Amino acid sequence: MKILIKWLLSAAALLFVAYVYSGVEVQSFTSALIAAFVIGLFNVVLRPVLVVLTLPVTIVTLGLFLFVINALMFWAAAGVLDGFHVTGFGAALLGSLIYSLLGVLIESALGGLFAKK
């Protein structure tokens, strides 16, 4: 149940990102659902590999390179989907930052709702 609610809220967060920032475009809620799924899939499959491969750069930049990896996952999802568009890397960076902040809020809210006793 928690995963389904998180997916729906992540799609809504993606629509919010498109609403507040013109560099990100989402055509519909269905496109947002698919994009949220693909972003999550990329973050589970590709992101750990990229983090390990870029570990020296991440250490030198004191972890700031992780923002670049997040932006690449966001941009890659836009590249493979039709209803989700990002205008460039800068837009992907800012869009992924907003989306990540909303994801933290969603996760903390759901953590409170679904806390195990």
C-alpha positions, 0 to 999 in steps of 0.5 A, spaced: 500 500 500 505 504 501 509 503 495 502 505 491 501 511 495 508 513 494 508 512 486 501 516 486 504 522 490 511 522 486 507 523 480 503 528 483 510 531 485 512 531 478 506 534 475 508 540 481 515 540 478 512 541 471 507 547 474 512 551 477 518 550 473 518 551 465 524 547 463 520 540 465 513 539 461 509 533 463 503 532 458 498 528 463 497 525 470 498 518 466 505 521 463 507 523 470 505 516 473 509 513 467 515 518 468 515 517 476 515 509 475 521 510 470 525 515 474 524 510 480 526 504 476 533 508 473 534 510 481 534 503 483 538 500 477 542 505 474 544 510 480 548 505 484 552 503 478 554 510 476 555 512 484 560 506 484 563 508 478 564 516 479 566 515 487 573 518 486 569 524 483 564 524 488 569 524 493 573 530 490 567 534 490 565 532 497 558 529 494 556 534 490 557 530 484 551 526 486 546 532 484 549 531 477 547 523 477 540 525 479 540 530 474 542 524 469 537 520 471 531 525 471 534 527 464 534 520 461 527 518 463 525 524 459 529 521 453 526 515 453 518 517 454 514 521 450 509 525 455 515 527 459 520 532 456 526 536 459 529 542 455 536 541 457 541 538 463 540 545 467 533 544 467 534 536 469 538 539 474 533 544 477 527 539 476 531 533 479 533 538 485 525 540 486 523 533 485 528 530 490 526 535 495 518 533 494 520 526 494 524 527 501 517 530 504 513 524 501 517 519 504 517 523 511 510 524 511 509 516 509 514 514 514 509 517 519 503 514 516 505 507 516 510 507 522 510 500 525 509 499 532 
